Amino acid sequence: TTDNDSILTFAATDNGTSGSSGNYTIAPTFTGSAGANTIYIWAKDSAGNGPGLIDNLTVNVDASAPTMNRFDLYDGSTDNSSHVTDNDTLKIVFDNATDNISGVNGIGIKYYYANTTGTFVDNSSLWDNYTASENGTIDLNLSSEEGKSTTVYTWLIDNLSNRSTRFSDNIQVNSAKPTVTGVKLINYGNSDNSTDNTSNTDNITVEISASDNFIAKSYYITDNSSYVAYSGTSWTNFTTPGKTVSENVTHSISGLSLTDNLTLYVWVKDNATELTNQVSASSDNDSIRMIDNITPSITSVQIINPGTGSTDNLTGDNATVTVTATDRFQVQYYYVSDNISDNISAATFRAFSSPGTSISENVT
């Protein structure tokens, strides 16, 4: 295989002159076309006999460099649309990498070389073997590249050291977690839109402030102080993501087991979401005092004969009453009477055995 004039060695024997047999080396000027070329060798002796064809051989000519459409950097994920990494080893995916005689006697693209300086170093010990099915990798120094949009440069090299033009791709290095700088619960349910941290509505306005090296992208709000395993549907994107974010968002507390003081916790995730569960190092939280100005609702009452379990008659001095009720906070107590005129405000209420937002219990 050659990409220029080559030294050609051949053996010749002249039976007419003793001692003239031997090996001969010449440097012919050869300009073949790309790919496989056949060279024919003739010899002629000093007496003018010949020329006689000695042999022929096939030479693969490759004076062209490899090429490709482009290459893409991946963090190991199949989706790298964000072009962000928190990993010091990147995957390089070559798009349509070709060489003009690829596949001829197993030759073609042999190496790739990648760096962040943009300068090619003509030293094969620094190059990596090219395998199309495996693509390539490059190691970054995250400590020096953190917070930057880093450019990676790549060249392809064939087995004759013909190298491609320089290709490049950019990726953001973001291994630092975002920070929640502030959380405040606001009660816009009050008539005066005050921020006195009281609420009697099912929707709470949460003011979130956060920052990140690149983009604080989404938030997660919960009443659980322990971070819940990542779920893509639980995270909500900020309206205006950015390095610093301060937004008022609405969070539903409907269905929560509410107490007098409700604490909500907030986590923020950056734009490396396609790569890792990159969350804030710690959550921030705020509490809000809940006002219960809604009376419980009794959904059904049923009288049961304790002797038979039937609901169609009553025997004995005591009745079993099945009470089903709901409340936004908690159904706690009950009072049963056969006199609608009882003074309820002075009555003695009994506690349900299992209070809750929804109960169904037999009481006597």
Secondary structure, DSSP 8 states (H G I E B T S, - for coil): -BSS---EEEEE--TTSTT--EEEEE-------SEEEEEEEEE--TT----EEEEEEEEEE--S--B-SEEEEESS-S--TT-EE--SEEEEEEES-B-TTTTGGG-SEEEEEEESS------GGG-EE-BTTTBEEEE--HHHHTTSEEEEEEEEEETT--B---EEEEEEE--S--EEEEEEEE-TTSTT---SSEE-SSEEEEEEEEEEEEEEEEEEEES-SS-----GGG-EEEEEEEEEEEEEEEEE-TTS---SEEEEEEEEEETTTTTS--B-SS-EEEEEEE---S--EEEEEEEE-TTT--SS---SS--EEEEEEEEEEEEEEE---S-TTS-GGGS--EEEEEEEEEEEEEE-
